[in-house]
Amino acid sequence: MMGTGEAAQGQIVQGTIAQEIEPRLPHDGIGGAAVAVRIDGRTLFFNYGSADIAQKRPITSDSLFNVASIRKVFEATVVAQAFAQSDLAFDDPVSRYVTELQQGGDIRRVTVGQLATHTSGLLLPADHPPWVTQPYTLAEFIRTLNDWKLSEGQEPGRQRIYTHAGYVLLQLVLERRFGRPIAALLDDQVIAPLGLSSTMVPPRAPDGRAELAPALMSRAVQGYAENGEPVGKPGDQQTYYDFPGTGQMFSSAGIWRPYWPPTLANGRPIRRYVRPCNSRSVLFSRLMRVTLRRWHGRSRTTTGSSSWTNPAVSTIRRPISASFLPRSLAL
């Protein structure tokens, strides 16, 4: 039971969250949001809207969301661990691990640290409108990277440009360095140690949906387009890359119930990575800031290239990117 003070605090938090979230919810009731707030040792949950209109399922704290680019935070954590343990170095060239890139041009100048901090300058057609119409196979991705050229006035490490392609390449670096699939690395190094039983990077089935156990699939939210029409089916995994490990991560707001302060696979608390790992100040907090920016209606600011606003992330209908759970959001 909550005391009077805790109950009053909960009401204040609920009012604050509602003031922020409710104006962003679609007026037709399609879509919704799951919010978890950690405060004074307690986790408060606030749920809004529908997970699936056809099945009449409301959003709950256990609703399973395709969290899209939030996956980058987990990969950044594995990279930060590797830096701290000298398994990788900030200045390691990417081509040391993805050896096919030793035949390339500008890509040979890109380092692991630059990929992790979005400062490589790498930007491919899959990173911005107009989006590619066919996903890259691994061979096509490698070929595109080898042909890639820096834009005029840019140098690796000098500008910050948010790049999906950079983190797909970082996935390959991690897989080659440790000899394991990215899903297994994330699970062993971050997900399992934190006890995140509802967080996973499932394989993508031929129909484009995640291969989730029936109990998990029944919790997956349905995505909807701006006009309210369903986009795919619950568990949909839309991606611009067609090779193993490139599917989206799924998770729920309920992961925050008992786990704080969390501890990673190396036994160190996660806040360990909010401090500089080396002289380059590779901060986990910095990686999180790059990945978890609030994009509602804002441009993604770049240096050395034009800024652009992705209309797909301007409202809660399409909160993260062009094709990820357009009208549902987990915070």
N, C-alpha and C positions, 0 to 999 in steps of 0.2 A: 504494500500500500504506500502511496505517496503522502507525505506530510503536506500541511497547508501551504508552506513555503514552496515546496516542489511543484505542487499543483498550480500555484499562482505563476511560477516561473514557466511552467509548461504552457499555460494560457497565453503568456506574453510571447513566447517563442512561436506558438501556433499562429497568433495574430500577425507576427512579423513575416513568417513564411507565407501565409495566405496573401498578405499584401503584395508580396513579390511574385508569387506563382499564379494566383488566380487570374490576373489580367492577361497572362500569357496563354491561358488555356483556350482551346477552340470553343467558340460560343455554341457550336452544334453538339458538344458533348463527346465528340469522337477524339480519342487520344487522351493522354493524361500525364501525370508525373508522380514519381515516388521520391520522397525526400527523407533523408536521415540526418539528424542533427546531434552531434556529440557535445554535451555541455555538463560540466561539474560531475564527471564520472557516470553520467547517464546518457543513454541514446534514445532520442525521441523520433518517432516515425509519423509522417504525415503523407497521406495518399489522396490522389485526386484523379477523377476521370475513369475511363474504361480501358481495360487491357484488350478486350475483344468484344466488339458490339454484337456480332452474330451469335456468340456464345454467352453473351450477357455476363462477361467476367469483369469485375472491377479491378482497378490497380490495387495491389496490396504490397506490403514490404517484401513479400517473397516473389513478386512478379519478376520474371526473368527477362532482362533487357539485352539486346545487342548493344554493347557499350562502345562499339566502333573504336575511335582513336584513343579512348581512355586506355586501351591495351598498351599504348606507347609508354605509359607510366610504369607498367610492369617490366617491359623490356629495358627501360632506362634504369630500373632498380638492379636488374641482373648485370647491366653494364657497369653501374657504380660499384657493385660488389666485385666485379672482375678487376676494375681499376684498383680498388683498395687492396686486393689480394695479389696484385701484379700478374694476373692471368691475361690481362690486356693492358695496353698503354694508350693514353690519349693520342699520342702522336703516331701510333701504328698505322701504316697505310692500309686502307681497306683491301688493296690488291695482295697483301701478304696472306690473307685468309681466303679471299675469293680470287683464286689465282687466274681465272679466266680473264680478269680485268687487267692483267699485266700486258695485254695486247692493246689496251685502250689508250686514249689521249688524256684529257683533263681529269678523268676519273682516277688516274694513278696518283694524283696530287691530293686526293681526299683522304682524311684520316678517320679513324673510329670515333674519336672525340667530336669531330666536326659533325658527323652524322647524328650523334646523340644529342647535340645542342642545336641542331638545325642551322649550322653556320657553314655548311659545305658549299652552298651555292647551287646544289643539285635541285633541278626542277624539271619534271617530265610532263608530257601532255596529260597524264593521269592525275596530276596535281591541281589542275585548274580548268575552268571552262575555256573552250568547249571540251567536254570530257571525251575520252576515247570511247569508241563503240565496241571494241573487242578487247577482252582481257589479254594481258601479256602472258605468254608461256615463259618458263624459266629461260629457255634459249633466246627468246625475243627480248626479254628483259636484259640479259647480259649483253646482247648485241646493241641494244639501245644505249646502255650505259657506256659501252666502249666508243660509241659514236658521239656521245654527248659532249657539248662544248660549253664552257662558261659564257655567260652573257658579258657583253662589253662592260668593262669597269669593275667586274667582280673578281674576287680572289677567295679561295677556300679559307675560311676562318674570319673573314672581314665583315660579313653581313649575315643577318638572321633571316632566313626564308623558310617558312613552315613547309615541310615536304613529307608527303606520304611515302614517296619512292625512297627517300633516305632511310626510313625505318624498315621498309621491306628489305633494303640492302643490309641494314643492321641485323635483321633476322638471319640473313645468310651468313654474316660474319660470326654471329654467336653459334649457329649450327655447325659451321666449319671448325671454329676454334675448339668447341667442346665435344664435337662428334655426336650430337644428339639433336632430335627434332625440337623446334622452338617450344611446342606445347609441353613437352616433358621438362625442358629447362625451366619454364615459367612455373610449372606445377611444383617441381622439386625445390626451387630456390625461393619462391615467393608464396604461391597460392597455398600449398599444403602446410608449410610452417605457420602461416597465419590462420589456418583452419577455415579457409574460405571454400566450404563444401559446395557452394552454388556458383562458383566462378570457374570457368574453363574456356579453352580454345579448342572447340570440337572440329573434327574433320568436316569437310563440305561434301555432301552427298551429290550424286549426279543431277538431282532436281534443284540444286542450289540451296537447299536447306541444311542447317547444321545437323549432324548425326548426334542427336540427344536421346537419352533414355526417355521412355514414355512419360515417366513421372516428371522429368524436367521439361519436356516439350509441352506438357499440359500447363506449365506455368509461363511459357514464352508469350510475350505480348505480340499483338498484331500491329504491323505498320500500316499507315494510311497516307494517301496523297493529299495535296491541298484541297482537292475537291471532295474529300471524304471517302474515296474509293480505296479498297484494300490494296496494298502493295505486297505482292507475293503472299506467303502464308507465314504463320508464326514460326520463328526459327529461321527466317530467311537470311541468307548470307550473300549479299551482293558485294562484289569486289572487282577491282580492275586487274587482278593478278590471278592466274590460273595455274598455281603449283602448290604443293603441300605447305601448310603452315601459314598461308596468307589469309585465312578466314578471320572473321571478327570474334572477339571475346564476348562471352555472355556472363552476366552477373545480376545481382539483385541488391536492393538497398538493405536487405536484412543481413548482409554480411557484417554489418557494424554492430550487431548485438553484443557479443561478449569480448571482442578482441581489441583491447587497448591497454597499455601500449604494445603494439605488435612486435614480434621477434622474427627475424628472417632465418634462412637455413644455416647461416654461419653463427647463429646464436646471439647476434647483436641486434639491439632494438632498431626499428626502422628510422627513428630520429637520428641515429648515427649518421645517416646519409644526408642529413640537412646541413652538415658541416663540410668544409672543403676536404676532398679526398687527396689532393696533391696541389702543387704550385699553380696548376691551371684552374683551380677552384671549380672543379667539376661537381657542382652541387646537385643533389637529388632534387632539392627545392627548386633550383633553376630549371631542371628538366620538367618538373611538374608544372611550373609556371608557363613554359612554352606549350605544353600539351593541354593543360586544363584551363586555358583562357576562356573567359565568357565572351562568346561571339555574337550575342543577340544584336543584330543590326549593325555590327561594327566591321570595319575593314580589317583584314589581316595586314599589318604593317610590315613592309619589307624595306630593305636598304639596297639600292642599286638596281631595283626593278620596280615596275609599277605596282601600286596597291590595287587590290580588287576586293569586292564584297561578294561572298557566295550567298545568293538569295536563299539557298537551302539551309542556312544556319541562322537566319535572321529572326525566326520566331520559334516557339515551342513545337509548332507543327513539324518542323524539320530542324531539330536542335543541334545536330552534330555534323552531318555532312550530307552529300547529295542523295544518298540512297540508304541511310541507316535509320530505321525506325522513325519515319518522318514525323509522326505526331505523338510520340511517347518519349519520356525523358526520365532518366534516373539521376538524381543529384546526391 
